[in-house]
Amino acid sequence: MTLMGAAALLILILTYAGVAVGRFPGLRLDRAGIALLGGAAMIAIGALSLEDAYRAINFDTITLLLGMMIVVAHLKVSGAFRALGAVAIEHAHAPFMLLVMVTLLTGVLSAFLVNDAICLVMAPIVVHVTRVINRNPVPYLIATATASNCGSVATITGNPQNMVIGALSGISYPAFSAALAPVALFGLVAVVVIVRIVYRAEFARKAELSPEVYRGRMLPGQVLKAVAVCIGLAIAFFAGVAVAKAALIGGAILLVTRAIKPARIYREIDGPLLFMFAGLFIVVAGAEKTLLTPDIIASAKSLGLGDVWRLSGFTAVLSNIMSNVPAVLALRPFIPGLERAWLVVAMSSTLAGNFTLLGSVANLIVAEYARVSGRPLSFAAFFKVGLPLTLVTLLAGTAWLALGF
């Protein structure tokens, strides 16, 4: 290995370790800063020129993420999410029906909008409702987190790793959804069944509920506008319009308003996530250019990642070690150029997020709201649901894709 290759390998390892842990000891760097530092280091050692680094960043992914963040921000600020949550949850008059409503609402919204953002909206609603009706919030919060992961499997716009896969693979939005929507639906059913079994004492305690959701201030005109744009986006996605193009145009349209200050929308945009993506794209490109020798590629092929079951298991393990987006980018050079292989990675990297409380950002968002509410969501409580749910959904999803559906 050359000196540059050794340096690139060290940068890759340190970057991925830092992103996995979330920080470097003694420093205030977060995941975004670590990824950007890694990308800059690849340029500094000459693994990539600045021009190569620009080309390494997949701007389709960045643009899609930005556009969807604006759409979700507008839905949140206008009060659309609170109104929808109120309508759905206020019709749940028994504990089990509340579980079903929370799971379906979270899962369906996560299928079309970024799942992390849906958890930011749903977690406080669930905390508020369970406090008002004097119920244990934990099973409903676990359902929120796991349903957001399961539901997001269904589409390219469901979560960040699916967006990366959509951009890298070229799989169309309709083809992606046709293959993975059944897996997402199965996952939502599994969430309801497993939470009901694990927390049977909560649902055995019969009660007539009258949940009320704080709706806050709603801007009806802006809600209608946001809903119209979302419908237009769904039509455009399934009609074959480039998803990044459609999302950017939809987001830009929503910025044209007299009722909402742009600064309120900008505050909802996760800029650090965009920076992390840019940095990771550069780090992975630098590692590919300097480290992917014919021998290493041949060794990777010996892992048998062309097999659906092996690829699914490997992706799930890797996603729990280093998080799902970095795992997808790390696997990119070794994934066979087949649509089914990319679908397996999308399915497995997402469902693996339900394994532990640390498995996905969505889980951590829900856990933080549980802590603030005074009813902390423990690692063990989540794992009682996460372990069987992950095993069942991964087995079902892998079998579905292995059969060629």
C-alpha positions in Angstrom: 0.0 0.0 0.0 1.3 3.5 -0.9 1.8 6.2 1.7 -1.3 8.0 0.2 -3.3 4.9 0.4 -2.4 4.4 4.0 -3.3 8.0 4.8 -6.6 7.6 3.0 -7.4 4.4 4.9 -6.7 6.1 8.2 -8.9 9.1 7.3 -11.7 6.7 6.3 -11.5 4.7 9.5 -11.3 7.8 11.7 -14.2 9.5 9.9 -16.5 6.5 10.0 -15.6 5.9 13.7 -16.3 9.5 14.5 -19.6 9.5 12.6 -20.6 6.2 14.3 -19.8 7.5 17.8 -21.0 11.1 17.1 -18.0 12.9 18.4 -14.2 12.8 19.0 -13.0 12.7 22.6 -12.0 16.1 23.8 -13.4 17.9 20.8 -16.7 19.6 20.1 -17.0 18.2 16.6 -20.3 16.7 15.7 -21.1 14.2 12.9 -21.3 16.9 10.3 -18.0 18.4 11.3 -16.3 15.0 11.4 -17.5 14.2 7.9 -16.4 17.6 6.5 -13.0 17.3 8.2 -12.6 13.9 6.7 -13.5 15.2 3.2 -11.1 18.1 3.6 -8.3 15.7 4.7 -8.8 13.6 1.6 -8.3 16.7 -0.5 -5.3 17.8 1.6 -3.4 14.5 1.1 -4.1 14.6 -2.6 -6.4 11.6 -2.8 -8.8 13.9 -4.7 -8.4 17.2 -6.4 -10.9 20.0 -5.5 -12.6 19.4 -8.8 -12.9 15.7 -8.1 -14.3 16.4 -4.7 -17.0 18.6 -6.3 -17.8 15.8 -8.7 -17.9 13.2 -5.8 -20.8 15.0 -4.1 -24.1 13.6 -5.4 -26.1 16.8 -5.7 -29.3 15.0 -6.6 -29.3 13.6 -3.1 -28.5 17.0 -1.5 -31.2 18.7 -3.6 -33.8 16.1 -2.8 -33.1 16.3 0.9 -33.2 20.1 0.9 -36.5 20.2 -1.1 -38.2 17.7 1.2 -37.0 19.5 4.3 -38.6 22.7 3.0 -41.9 20.9 2.3 -41.9 19.2 5.7 -41.0 22.5 7.4 -43.9 24.2 5.8 -46.3 21.4 6.8 -45.1 21.8 10.4 -45.1 25.6 10.6 -48.5 25.9 9.0 -50.1 23.6 11.5 -51.0 20.9 9.0 -49.3 18.1 11.0 -51.0 19.0 14.3 -54.4 19.2 12.6 -53.9 15.8 10.9 -52.7 14.3 14.2 -55.7 15.7 16.0 -58.2 14.3 13.6 -56.7 10.8 13.6 -55.9 10.5 17.3 -59.1 12.0 18.6 -61.0 9.2 17.0 -59.1 6.6 19.0 -61.4 5.7 21.9 -59.5 2.7 23.3 -55.9 2.1 24.1 -55.4 -0.5 21.3 -57.1 1.9 18.7 -54.7 4.7 19.9 -51.8 2.3 19.2 -53.1 1.5 15.7 -53.8 5.2 14.9 -50.3 6.3 16.1 -48.7 3.5 14.1 -50.6 4.1 10.9 -50.3 7.9 11.0 -46.6 7.8 11.6 -45.9 5.1 9.1 -47.9 6.6 6.3 -46.5 10.0 6.7 -43.0 8.6 7.0 -43.5 6.8 3.7 -43.7 10.0 1.7 -41.9 12.5 3.9 -38.6 12.2 5.7 -39.1 9.9 8.7 -36.9 11.8 11.2 -39.0 15.0 10.6 -42.2 13.0 11.2 -40.9 11.8 14.6 -40.2 15.5 15.5 -43.9 16.1 14.9 -45.5 13.0 16.3 -43.4 12.5 19.5 -44.7 15.6 21.2 -48.3 14.8 20.1 -48.0 11.3 21.6 -46.5 12.6 24.9 -49.3 15.2 25.2 -52.1 12.8 24.5 -50.9 10.1 26.8 -50.5 12.6 29.6 -54.0 13.9 29.2 -55.6 10.5 29.2 -53.2 9.2 32.0 -51.7 6.3 30.0 -48.2 4.9 29.9 -46.5 6.8 27.0 -43.7 4.2 26.4 -45.5 1.7 24.2 -46.9 4.5 22.0 -43.6 6.2 21.7 -41.9 3.0 20.8 -44.6 2.5 18.1 -43.9 6.0 16.8 -40.2 5.4 16.4 -40.4 1.9 14.9 -43.4 2.7 12.7 -41.5 5.7 11.2 -38.6 3.4 10.3 -40.9 0.7 8.9 -43.1 3.1 6.9 -40.1 4.9 5.4 -39.0 1.7 3.7 -41.8 2.2 1.1 -40.4 5.1 -1.0 -37.2 6.9 -2.1 -38.3 10.0 -0.1 -39.0 8.1 3.1 -35.5 8.5 4.6 -32.0 9.8 3.8 -30.5 6.4 3.0 -33.2 5.7 0.5 -32.6 9.1 -1.1 -28.9 8.1 -1.5 -29.8 4.8 -3.0 -32.4 6.3 -5.4 -29.7 8.7 -6.7 -26.9 6.1 -7.0 -29.0 3.3 -8.4 -31.3 5.1 -10.8 -34.3 3.0 -9.7 -37.5 4.9 -10.5 -39.9 6.0 -7.8 -42.7 3.7 -8.9 -40.4 0.6 -9.2 -38.9 1.3 -5.7 -42.4 1.6 -4.1 -43.8 -1.4 -5.9 -41.0 -3.6 -4.5 -40.8 -2.2 -1.0 -44.3 -0.9 -0.1 -45.5 -4.4 0.8 -42.5 -4.8 3.2 -43.4 -1.4 4.8 -47.0 -2.5 5.2 -46.0 -5.8 6.8 -43.7 -3.8 9.1 -46.5 -1.6 10.4 -48.7 -4.6 11.1 -45.7 -6.2 13.0 -45.3 -3.0 15.0 -48.9 -3.1 16.2 -48.8 -6.9 17.0 -45.4 -6.9 18.8 -46.1 -3.8 20.9 -49.5 -5.2 21.8 -47.9 -8.5 23.0 -44.9 -6.9 24.8 -47.0 -4.3 26.6 -50.1 -6.5 27.0 -50.7 -5.1 30.5 -51.2 -1.6 29.1 -53.8 -2.8 26.6 -55.5 -5.3 28.9 -56.5 -2.3 31.1 -59.8 -1.4 29.4 -60.7 2.2 29.2 -62.9 4.6 27.2 -60.6 7.3 25.9 -61.4 10.9 24.9 -58.0 12.1 23.8 -57.6 15.8 22.9 -54.7 17.1 20.9 -53.5 20.6 21.3 -53.9 22.0 17.7 -52.2 25.3 18.3 -52.4 28.1 15.6 -53.2 26.9 12.2 -52.9 28.8 8.9 -55.7 27.3 6.7 -54.5 28.9 3.5 -51.0 27.7 4.0 -52.2 24.2 5.0 -54.2 23.9 1.7 -51.2 25.2 -0.3 -48.9 22.6 1.4 -51.3 19.8 0.8 -51.7 20.8 -2.8 -48.0 20.8 -3.3 -47.6 17.4 -1.6 -50.3 15.9 -3.9 -48.5 17.4 -6.9 -45.2 16.0 -5.7 -46.7 12.5 -5.3 -48.1 12.7 -8.8 -44.8 13.9 -10.2 -42.8 11.2 -8.4 -45.0 8.4 -9.7 -45.1 10.0 -13.2 -41.4 9.6 -13.5 -40.3 13.2 -12.9 -36.8 13.3 -11.4 -37.4 13.3 -7.7 -34.7 16.0 -6.9 -36.2 18.3 -9.5 -39.7 17.9 -8.3 -38.8 18.3 -4.6 -36.8 21.5 -5.2 -39.6 23.1 -7.3 -42.2 22.1 -4.7 -40.1 23.5 -1.9 -39.5 26.7 -3.8 -43.2 27.2 -4.4 -44.0 26.9 -0.7 -41.5 29.6 0.1 -43.7 32.1 -1.9 -46.0 33.3 0.9 -47.0 36.4 2.8 -48.1 34.5 5.9 -44.9 32.7 7.0 -41.5 34.3 7.4 -38.8 32.4 5.5 -36.6 32.4 8.6 -39.2 30.1 10.3 -38.8 27.6 7.5 -35.0 27.9 7.4 -34.8 27.1 11.1 -36.4 23.7 10.4 -33.9 22.7 7.8 -31.2 20.3 9.0 -28.2 22.0 7.6 -25.7 19.7 9.4 -27.2 16.7 7.8 -26.5 18.2 4.3 -23.0 19.0 5.4 -22.5 15.4 6.6 -23.7 14.0 3.3 -21.3 16.2 1.4 -18.3 15.2 3.5 -19.1 11.5 3.4 -19.4 11.5 -0.4 -15.9 13.0 -0.6 -14.4 10.7 1.9 -15.8 7.6 0.2 -14.7 8.8 -3.2 -11.2 9.4 -1.9 -11.1 6.0 -0.4 -12.4 4.4 -3.6 -9.7 6.1 -5.8 -6.8 5.2 -3.6 -7.8 1.9 -2.0 -9.9 -0.1 -4.4 -7.2 -2.2 -6.1 -8.2 -5.3 -8.2 -7.2 -7.5 -5.2 -9.4 -5.7 -2.8 -12.3 -5.8 -5.2 -11.8 -9.6 -5.7 -11.6 -10.1 -1.9 -14.9 -8.2 -1.5 -16.6 -10.4 -4.2 -15.6 -13.4 -2.1 -18.0 -12.2 0.6 -20.8 -13.3 -1.7 -22.8 -10.0 -1.5 -24.6 -11.0 -4.7 -26.7 -13.4 -2.5 -29.8 -11.6 -1.2 -29.7 -13.2 2.2 -26.0 -12.5 2.8 -26.3 -9.0 1.5 -29.3 -8.3 3.8 -27.6 -9.6 6.9 -24.3 -7.9 6.1 -26.1 -4.5 5.6 -28.1 -4.9 8.8 -25.0 -5.5 10.9 -23.0 -2.8 9.2 -25.9 -0.3 9.7 -25.9 -1.0 13.4 -22.2 -0.5 13.7 -21.8 2.8 11.7 -25.4 4.0 11.1 -27.4 3.5 8.0 -26.3 6.4 5.7 -22.5 5.8 6.2 -23.1 2.0 5.7 -24.9 2.5 2.4 -22.1 4.7 1.1 -19.4 2.3 2.3 -21.2 -0.6 0.5 -21.6 1.3 -2.8 -18.4 0.0 -4.5 -19.2 -3.6 -3.6 -22.9 -3.8 -4.5 -23.6 -5.7 -7.7 -25.1 -3.4 -10.3 -28.5 -4.9 -10.0 -31.8 -3.2 -9.0 -32.6 -6.0 -6.5 -29.3 -5.6 -4.7 -30.0 -1.9 -4.1 -33.5 -2.7 -2.9 -32.1 -5.2 -0.4 -29.7 -2.6 1.0 -32.5 0.0 1.2 -34.8 -2.4 3.0 -32.2 -3.9 5.4 -30.4 -0.6 6.3 -33.7 0.9 7.3 -35.3 -2.0 9.2 -32.0 -2.5 11.0 -32.6 0.8 12.7 -35.3 -0.8 14.9 -32.8 -3.1 16.5 -31.8 -0.8 19.4 -32.6 2.7 20.7 -29.3 3.9 19.1 -30.2 2.3 15.7 -31.6 5.4 14.0 -32.0 9.2 14.4 -35.8 8.7 14.6 -35.4 6.5 17.7 -33.1 9.1 19.4 -35.6 11.9 18.6 -38.4 10.0 20.2 -36.2 9.0 23.2 -35.4 12.7 23.8 -39.0 13.7 23.9 -39.7 10.8 26.3 -36.9 12.1 28.6 -38.3 15.6 28.5 -41.8 14.3 29.3 -40.5 12.8 32.5 -41.1 9.2 31.3 -37.7 8.1 29.9 -37.6 5.5 27.2 -34.9 3.0 28.4 -32.6 1.0 26.1 -34.1 -2.3 27.6 -37.7 -1.2 27.1 -37.1 -0.4 23.4 -35.0 -3.6 22.9 -37.9 -5.8 24.0 -39.8 -4.6 20.9 -36.9 -3.8 18.7 -35.3 -7.3 18.7 -38.3 -9.3 17.6 -39.5 -6.6 15.3 -36.1 -6.3 13.5 -35.8 -10.1 13.1 -39.3 -10.6 11.9 -39.3 -7.7 9.4 -35.8 -8.5 8.1 -36.7 -12.1 7.5 -40.0 -11.2 5.8 -38.4 -8.4 3.7 -35.5 -10.5 2.6 -37.7 -13.4 1.7 -39.9 -11.1 -0.3 -37.0 -9.7 -2.3 -35.4 -13.1 -2.7 -38.5 -14.5 -4.4 -38.2 -11.7 -6.9 -41.1 -9.5 -6.0 
